[in-house]
Amino acid sequence: MSSLGIKNLQVFCILLILPFLINAQTPKSVNTQASGAATPPTGDFMYLVGMQIKDLKEVPLCYSTQYDVGKIKIPFDVEDTINRLDEFSLLEDPLNAPDCFVPELKLIYKNYTYVISMYCTTVQMYKNIEPYVPSANKMKPDMVFTESVYSFLYKLKRKHFKTLNIDPAVMAKVKVDYPVSVDEDSDIKELQELLSAEEMEEDENELVGEDKGEFDKIEIEEQDPDDKETK
């Protein structure tokens, strides 16, 4: 056979097997892309902190870490209930809060922190000195206790700090006439549906504790606090 015939035969063989080579490589390419797409993006998060004080004199330091007994990192999306607890004050009447405050939980967000007294249905709010680090700078709370807020926080506490209770010595000094109770069978999804179903018509300037730019001066360093602890 001539050299020209051999070359034509080689070209024919390459064209014949080329589709099989392409098909054999395609699944690897698809799997690689799928693996990359499955990687979840980094979103917002907050910390839920359980607290227990031993004396009412310790209340002024509730923003600090001195009385923390547990810390849970909770990621959230912008529409999640835990990121919209302040909006319930637009939908429901506030609960009648007694004249007491026993800190039980902290909700630490990036720029501010809520200190929660479930027993007294009262909230204190603090400005963070740096991301996720509360300061002693107290603010006017933009969140109040309503029935839905109480129910949501109650279930959150029971899930992550089921055995955490107020110290008996402190409880003996703080009594409320009618402690709040919740229906333990109610569904948290109902709270989310309530937020999404109601149309927010109020002017933003009328919101209690509105953001007036007080957080804008904080130098925010985009670093996960968990990374600091490991260094």
Residue frames as qw, qx, qy, qz and C-alpha x, y, z in Angstrom:
[[0.000, 0.889, 0.458, 0.000, 0.00, 0.00, 0.00],
 [0.390, 0.567, -0.037, 0.725, 1.26, 3.48, -0.86],
 [0.272, -0.130, -0.478, 0.825, 2.16, 6.06, 1.82],
 [0.293, -0.134, -0.111, -0.940, -0.81, 8.17, 0.71],
 [0.659, -0.286, -0.583, -0.380, -3.16, 5.27, 1.26],
 [0.549, -0.219, -0.657, 0.468, -1.75, 4.64, 4.74],
 [0.048, -0.023, -0.266, 0.963, -2.26, 8.27, 5.75],
 [0.493, -0.202, -0.319, -0.784, -5.86, 8.22, 4.50],
 [0.682, -0.272, -0.678, -0.043, -6.48, 5.06, 6.50],
 [0.386, -0.146, -0.553, 0.724, -5.05, 6.70, 9.67],
 [0.191, -0.075, 0.039, -0.978, -7.26, 9.75, 9.25],
 [0.621, -0.241, -0.517, -0.538, -10.30, 7.52, 8.76],
 [0.619, -0.242, -0.698, 0.267, -9.51, 5.56, 11.95],
 [0.177, -0.070, -0.402, 0.896, -9.12, 8.78, 13.99],
 [0.394, -0.125, -0.159, -0.897, -12.46, 10.15, 12.77],
 [0.656, -0.220, -0.667, -0.277, -14.09, 6.82, 13.58],
 [0.593, -0.309, -0.632, 0.391, -12.95, 6.65, 17.22],
 [0.110, 0.260, -0.186, 0.941, -13.13, 10.41, 18.02],
 [0.539, -0.466, -0.205, -0.672, -16.85, 10.40, 19.10],
 [0.827, -0.333, -0.448, 0.065, -16.15, 7.55, 21.53],
 [0.520, 0.038, -0.366, 0.771, -13.27, 9.48, 23.11],
 [0.151, -0.367, 0.024, -0.918, -15.45, 12.58, 23.56],
 [0.715, -0.430, -0.314, -0.454, -18.31, 10.60, 25.11],
 [0.788, -0.189, -0.484, 0.331, -15.92, 8.83, 27.46],
 [0.364, 0.078, -0.311, 0.874, -14.58, 12.16, 28.80],
 [0.252, -0.531, -0.259, -0.767, -17.90, 14.00, 29.11],
 [0.675, -0.597, -0.428, -0.076, -19.09, 12.45, 32.44],
 [0.623, -0.234, -0.281, 0.691, -15.91, 13.59, 34.21],
 [0.121, 0.257, 0.086, 0.955, -16.46, 17.15, 33.03],
 [0.465, -0.560, -0.383, -0.569, -20.10, 17.14, 34.18],
 [0.730, -0.481, -0.441, 0.203, -19.27, 15.66, 37.58],
 [0.484, -0.046, -0.199, 0.851, -16.60, 18.29, 38.19],
 [0.114, -0.371, -0.163, -0.907, -19.03, 21.13, 37.47],
 [0.624, -0.546, -0.451, -0.330, -21.73, 19.59, 39.64],
 [0.689, -0.322, -0.425, 0.491, -19.32, 19.27, 42.55],
 [0.262, 0.082, -0.098, 0.957, -18.42, 22.95, 42.32],
 [0.328, -0.435, -0.308, -0.780, -22.06, 24.04, 42.12],
 [0.686, -0.487, -0.537, -0.065, -22.91, 22.04, 45.24],
 [0.470, -0.055, -0.424, 0.772, -20.54, 24.09, 47.40],
 [0.161, -0.849, -0.503, 0.021, -22.76, 26.31, 49.59],
 [0.258, 0.670, -0.083, 0.691, -21.99, 30.05, 49.64],
 [0.361, -0.175, -0.570, 0.718, -20.91, 31.76, 52.85],
 [0.191, -0.720, -0.441, -0.501, -23.87, 33.64, 54.35],
 [0.219, -0.630, 0.288, -0.687, -24.75, 35.65, 57.45],
 [0.644, -0.237, -0.705, 0.180, -24.67, 34.17, 60.92],
 [0.339, -0.706, 0.206, -0.586, -25.28, 35.07, 64.54],
 [0.328, 0.131, -0.854, 0.382, -24.48, 33.56, 67.93],
 [0.667, -0.562, -0.248, -0.421, -27.03, 32.28, 70.42],
 [0.287, 0.338, -0.695, 0.566, -25.52, 32.40, 73.92],
 [0.645, -0.567, -0.501, -0.104, -26.94, 30.86, 77.08],
 [0.100, 0.534, -0.411, 0.731, -26.39, 32.79, 80.32],
 [0.655, -0.567, -0.500, 0.003, -26.78, 32.29, 84.05],
 [0.044, 0.631, -0.359, 0.686, -26.10, 34.91, 86.70],
 [0.517, -0.214, -0.753, 0.348, -25.74, 34.12, 90.40],
 [0.188, -0.545, -0.440, 0.688, -26.74, 37.52, 91.79],
 [0.279, 0.865, 0.412, 0.068, -28.84, 40.43, 90.54],
 [0.233, -0.848, 0.196, 0.434, -25.81, 42.67, 91.09],
 [0.487, -0.188, 0.659, 0.542, -24.27, 40.98, 88.05],
 [0.487, 0.696, 0.526, -0.035, -26.99, 42.21, 85.68],
 [0.150, 0.919, -0.128, -0.342, -25.09, 45.38, 84.55],
 [0.140, -0.559, 0.736, 0.354, -22.35, 43.13, 83.13],
 [0.772, 0.255, 0.552, -0.188, -24.76, 40.93, 81.17],
 [0.592, 0.763, -0.168, -0.197, -23.26, 42.10, 77.86],
 [0.018, -0.679, 0.734, 0.026, -19.90, 40.53, 78.76],
 [0.708, 0.166, -0.668, -0.160, -18.83, 36.90, 78.52],
 [0.104, -0.393, 0.741, -0.535, -18.51, 36.42, 82.29],
 [0.573, 0.026, 0.615, -0.542, -21.83, 34.61, 82.67],
 [0.668, 0.350, -0.446, -0.482, -21.95, 32.70, 79.38],
 [0.651, -0.234, 0.700, -0.177, -22.58, 28.97, 79.69],
 [0.629, 0.229, 0.698, 0.253, -22.83, 28.00, 76.02],
 [0.176, 0.626, -0.234, -0.723, -22.49, 29.46, 72.54],
 [0.636, 0.333, 0.682, 0.135, -24.14, 28.26, 69.33],
 [0.007, -0.349, 0.405, 0.845, -23.34, 29.63, 65.86],
 [0.496, 0.522, 0.670, -0.180, -26.50, 29.91, 63.75],
 [0.158, -0.038, 0.511, 0.844, -26.34, 30.75, 60.03],
 [0.328, 0.628, 0.590, -0.387, -29.35, 32.52, 58.53],
 [0.293, 0.415, 0.514, 0.691, -30.76, 34.02, 55.37],
 [0.022, -0.114, 0.082, -0.990, -32.08, 37.57, 55.25],
 [0.554, -0.286, -0.336, -0.706, -35.71, 36.38, 55.26],
 [0.537, -0.180, -0.796, 0.212, -35.32, 34.01, 58.24],
 [0.463, -0.790, -0.348, -0.201, -37.34, 34.78, 61.36],
 [0.696, -0.480, -0.157, 0.510, -34.22, 35.07, 63.52],
 [0.385, 0.047, 0.170, 0.906, -33.14, 38.01, 61.36],
 [0.159, -0.439, -0.371, -0.803, -36.55, 39.72, 61.56],
 [0.353, -0.450, -0.747, 0.340, -37.63, 39.53, 65.19],
 [0.061, -0.269, -0.200, 0.940, -37.91, 43.33, 65.39],
 [0.242, -0.110, -0.509, -0.819, -40.68, 43.29, 62.76],
 [0.301, -0.435, -0.849, 0.011, -43.16, 41.53, 65.06],
 [0.095, -0.423, -0.414, 0.800, -43.65, 44.82, 66.89],
 [0.240, 0.158, -0.317, -0.904, -45.40, 46.01, 63.71],
 [0.470, -0.120, -0.753, -0.444, -47.73, 43.03, 63.65],
 [0.601, -0.450, -0.658, 0.059, -48.56, 42.25, 67.29],
 [0.355, -0.858, 0.054, -0.367, -49.13, 44.03, 70.57],
 [0.289, 0.466, -0.714, 0.435, -46.23, 43.89, 73.05],
 [0.653, -0.398, -0.634, 0.108, -46.51, 41.75, 76.15],
 [0.360, -0.873, 0.069, -0.322, -46.83, 43.50, 79.48],
 [0.662, 0.276, -0.530, 0.452, -43.34, 43.30, 80.94],
 [0.622, -0.730, -0.253, 0.127, -42.86, 43.29, 84.72],
 [0.013, 0.935, -0.304, 0.185, -40.30, 45.55, 86.35],
 [0.737, -0.466, 0.468, 0.142, -37.40, 43.09, 86.39],
 [0.622, 0.665, -0.395, -0.124, -34.58, 41.81, 84.24],
 [0.712, -0.406, 0.570, 0.067, -32.80, 38.45, 84.56],
 [0.402, 0.614, -0.544, -0.407, -30.57, 37.79, 81.53],
 [0.839, -0.044, 0.530, -0.114, -30.94, 34.30, 80.09],
 [0.760, 0.369, 0.408, 0.347, -29.92, 34.56, 76.44],
 [0.056, -0.669, 0.250, 0.698, -27.79, 36.72, 74.18],
 [0.716, 0.574, 0.371, 0.142, -28.44, 37.10, 70.46],
 [0.323, -0.641, 0.305, 0.626, -25.15, 38.37, 69.06],
 [0.666, 0.695, 0.250, 0.104, -25.34, 39.74, 65.54],
 [0.685, 0.335, 0.003, 0.647, -22.51, 41.37, 63.63],
 [0.164, 0.497, -0.069, 0.849, -23.08, 44.98, 64.74],
 [0.434, -0.436, 0.234, -0.753, -25.36, 44.71, 67.78],
 [0.288, -0.022, -0.934, 0.209, -26.42, 42.35, 70.55],
 [0.607, -0.479, -0.171, -0.611, -29.73, 41.61, 72.25],
 [0.086, 0.131, -0.872, 0.463, -29.68, 40.43, 75.87],
 [0.558, -0.301, -0.515, -0.577, -32.90, 38.55, 76.58],
 [0.218, -0.099, 0.765, -0.597, -34.81, 38.00, 79.80],
 [0.344, -0.230, -0.805, -0.425, -37.43, 35.36, 78.99],
 [0.285, -0.446, -0.768, 0.360, -38.85, 35.32, 82.52],
 [0.038, -0.584, -0.282, 0.761, -39.34, 39.10, 82.56],
 [0.502, 0.651, 0.515, 0.242, -40.15, 39.35, 78.81],
 [0.060, -0.953, 0.078, 0.285, -37.64, 42.18, 78.49],
 [0.801, 0.385, 0.101, 0.447, -34.90, 43.00, 75.97],
 [0.248, -0.849, 0.178, 0.432, -31.76, 45.08, 76.31],
 [0.760, 0.593, 0.109, 0.242, -29.75, 46.06, 73.24],
 [0.477, -0.702, 0.264, 0.459, -26.03, 46.85, 73.02],
 [0.528, 0.803, -0.252, -0.113, -23.81, 48.20, 70.28],
 [0.947, -0.055, 0.051, 0.314, -20.86, 45.96, 69.38],
 [0.269, -0.829, 0.298, 0.389, -17.38, 47.35, 69.82],
 [0.103, 0.432, -0.758, -0.478, -16.23, 45.12, 66.94],
 [0.673, 0.037, -0.521, -0.524, -17.98, 42.41, 64.92],
 [0.798, -0.245, -0.540, -0.112, -19.73, 39.97, 67.27],
 [0.482, -0.087, -0.553, 0.674, -18.16, 41.53, 70.38],
 [0.238, -0.844, -0.434, -0.206, -20.70, 43.40, 72.57],
 [0.269, 0.313, -0.328, 0.850, -19.77, 46.60, 74.37],
 [0.136, -0.428, -0.671, 0.590, -21.25, 48.35, 77.39],
 [0.138, 0.112, -0.170, -0.969, -22.84, 50.92, 75.06],
 [0.269, 0.421, 0.835, -0.231, -26.56, 50.35, 75.61],
 [0.102, -0.072, -0.466, -0.876, -29.03, 51.29, 72.88],
 [0.590, 0.135, 0.295, -0.739, -32.77, 51.73, 72.71],
 [0.425, 0.038, 0.896, 0.122, -34.09, 48.28, 71.74],
 [0.407, 0.220, -0.393, -0.794, -35.74, 47.96, 68.35],
 [0.495, -0.116, -0.835, -0.212, -37.23, 44.60, 69.39],
 [0.476, -0.291, 0.417, -0.717, -40.00, 43.99, 71.92],
 [0.136, 0.033, 0.984, -0.112, -41.57, 40.85, 73.28],
 [0.657, 0.044, -0.154, -0.737, -44.77, 39.81, 71.54],
 [0.878, -0.099, 0.383, -0.268, -46.43, 36.39, 71.73],
 [0.885, 0.454, -0.078, 0.062, -44.65, 35.23, 68.57],
 [0.255, 0.734, -0.530, 0.340, -41.27, 36.57, 69.66],
 [0.526, -0.471, 0.597, -0.380, -41.61, 34.81, 73.00],
 [0.946, 0.106, 0.247, -0.179, -42.68, 31.56, 71.35],
 [0.727, 0.613, -0.269, 0.153, -39.80, 31.65, 68.88],
 [0.086, 0.682, -0.603, 0.404, -37.16, 32.38, 71.53],
 [0.726, -0.334, 0.465, -0.381, -38.63, 29.84, 73.93],
 [0.967, 0.226, 0.105, -0.041, -38.31, 27.07, 71.35],
 [0.530, 0.695, -0.391, 0.288, -34.81, 28.25, 70.41],
 [0.247, -0.623, 0.608, -0.426, -33.73, 28.10, 74.05],
 [0.857, -0.153, 0.396, -0.293, -35.32, 24.71, 74.60],
 [0.891, 0.440, -0.108, 0.037, -33.58, 23.31, 71.52],
 [0.556, 0.581, -0.409, 0.432, -30.06, 24.48, 72.35],
 [0.067, 0.338, -0.640, 0.686, -30.11, 25.02, 76.16],
 [0.610, -0.382, -0.580, -0.380, -32.84, 22.69, 77.35],
 [0.675, -0.413, -0.530, 0.306, -31.50, 22.28, 80.90],
 [0.292, 0.174, -0.204, 0.918, -30.57, 25.93, 81.46],
 [0.316, -0.774, -0.535, -0.118, -32.64, 27.61, 84.17],
 [0.071, -0.804, 0.186, -0.560, -32.44, 30.75, 86.27],
 [0.346, 0.175, -0.754, 0.531, -30.37, 30.23, 89.40],
 [0.438, -0.593, -0.676, -0.019, -32.72, 29.43, 92.34],
 [0.375, -0.450, -0.324, 0.742, -31.14, 32.16, 94.50],
 [0.008, 0.056, -0.252, -0.966, -31.92, 34.73, 91.82],
 [0.316, -0.383, -0.712, -0.497, -35.38, 33.33, 91.16],
 [0.386, -0.537, -0.665, 0.347, -36.22, 33.70, 94.84],
 [0.176, -0.448, -0.154, 0.863, -35.68, 37.46, 94.54],
 [0.221, 0.181, -0.394, -0.873, -37.61, 37.93, 91.29],
 [0.279, 0.374, 0.871, -0.155, -41.28, 37.11, 91.04],
 [0.211, -0.011, -0.379, -0.901, -43.77, 38.00, 88.35],
 [0.572, 0.091, 0.423, -0.697, -47.52, 37.86, 88.76],
 [0.853, 0.362, 0.270, -0.260, -48.30, 35.99, 85.56],
 [0.355, -0.423, 0.691, 0.466, -45.34, 34.17, 83.94],
 [0.573, 0.465, -0.326, -0.591, -45.69, 33.83, 80.20],
 [0.639, -0.053, 0.767, 0.022, -46.48, 30.36, 78.86],
 [0.348, 0.432, -0.527, -0.644, -46.43, 29.06, 75.30],
 [0.924, 0.169, 0.176, -0.295, -48.11, 26.30, 73.35],
 [0.395, -0.511, 0.706, 0.291, -45.28, 23.83, 72.88],
 [0.622, 0.283, 0.712, 0.162, -47.10, 22.17, 69.96],
 [0.375, 0.874, 0.087, -0.296, -47.26, 25.32, 67.85],
 [0.814, 0.277, 0.249, 0.445, -45.16, 25.35, 64.69],
 [0.334, -0.545, 0.138, 0.757, -42.29, 27.81, 64.20],
 [0.272, 0.228, 0.622, 0.698, -43.21, 27.93, 60.52],
 [0.032, -0.820, -0.569, -0.056, -46.34, 29.83, 61.52],
 [0.291, -0.776, -0.022, 0.558, -44.14, 32.70, 62.67],
 [0.313, -0.208, 0.537, 0.755, -42.34, 32.82, 59.35],
 [0.129, 0.522, 0.729, 0.424, -45.64, 32.77, 57.48],
 [0.146, -0.864, -0.406, 0.260, -46.90, 35.63, 59.62],
 [0.287, -0.608, 0.216, 0.708, -43.91, 37.76, 58.70],
 [0.214, -0.030, 0.678, 0.703, -44.15, 37.02, 54.99],
 [0.070, 0.602, 0.769, 0.205, -47.95, 37.37, 54.78],
 [0.118, -0.861, -0.327, 0.370, -48.23, 40.81, 56.37],
 [0.483, 0.638, 0.143, 0.582, -47.48, 43.87, 54.22],
 [0.465, -0.438, -0.252, 0.727, -45.22, 46.35, 55.95],
 [0.200, 0.794, 0.382, 0.429, -46.90, 49.74, 55.31],
 [0.408, -0.859, -0.126, 0.283, -45.42, 51.76, 58.17],
 [0.344, 0.881, -0.248, 0.212, -42.94, 54.48, 57.33],
 [0.808, 0.057, -0.395, 0.434, -39.42, 53.30, 58.23],
 [0.144, 0.482, -0.307, 0.808, -38.81, 56.57, 60.07],
 [0.612, -0.497, 0.058, -0.612, -41.47, 55.61, 62.61],
 [0.868, -0.077, -0.482, 0.090, -39.80, 52.34, 63.63],
 [0.575, -0.795, 0.184, -0.061, -38.56, 52.19, 67.21],
 [0.649, -0.491, 0.487, 0.317, -34.80, 51.97, 67.33],
 [0.740, 0.667, 0.085, 0.030, -34.37, 52.68, 63.61],
 [0.759, -0.086, 0.161, 0.625, -30.89, 52.54, 62.12],
 [0.103, 0.984, 0.061, -0.128, -29.64, 56.12, 61.95],
 [0.611, 0.680, -0.304, 0.267, -26.19, 55.18, 60.77],
 [0.481, -0.773, 0.382, -0.161, -24.69, 54.61, 64.19],
 [0.902, -0.138, 0.372, 0.169, -23.12, 51.37, 62.93],
 [0.666, 0.727, -0.007, 0.168, -21.51, 53.01, 59.92],
 [0.012, 0.876, -0.438, 0.201, -18.53, 54.24, 61.93],
 [0.805, -0.377, 0.457, -0.017, -17.62, 50.77, 63.15],
 [0.241, 0.601, -0.707, -0.284, -14.57, 49.39, 61.42],
 [0.928, 0.018, 0.241, -0.283, -15.76, 45.99, 60.27],
 [0.012, 0.527, -0.823, -0.210, -13.12, 43.37, 59.68],
 [0.863, 0.123, -0.217, -0.439, -14.55, 40.48, 57.69],
 [0.282, 0.345, -0.873, 0.199, -13.24, 37.67, 59.84],
 [0.760, -0.365, -0.474, -0.256, -15.07, 34.79, 61.46],
 [0.391, -0.716, 0.419, -0.400, -14.59, 35.03, 65.28],
 [0.973, -0.170, 0.152, -0.038, -14.19, 31.25, 65.34],
 [0.760, 0.490, -0.198, 0.378, -10.97, 31.69, 63.39],
 [0.041, -0.772, 0.385, -0.504, -9.58, 33.97, 66.13],
 [0.768, -0.485, 0.303, -0.289, -10.16, 31.34, 68.80],
 [0.985, 0.099, 0.055, 0.134, -8.15, 28.74, 66.91],
 [0.505, 0.697, -0.283, 0.423, -5.08, 30.98, 66.57]]
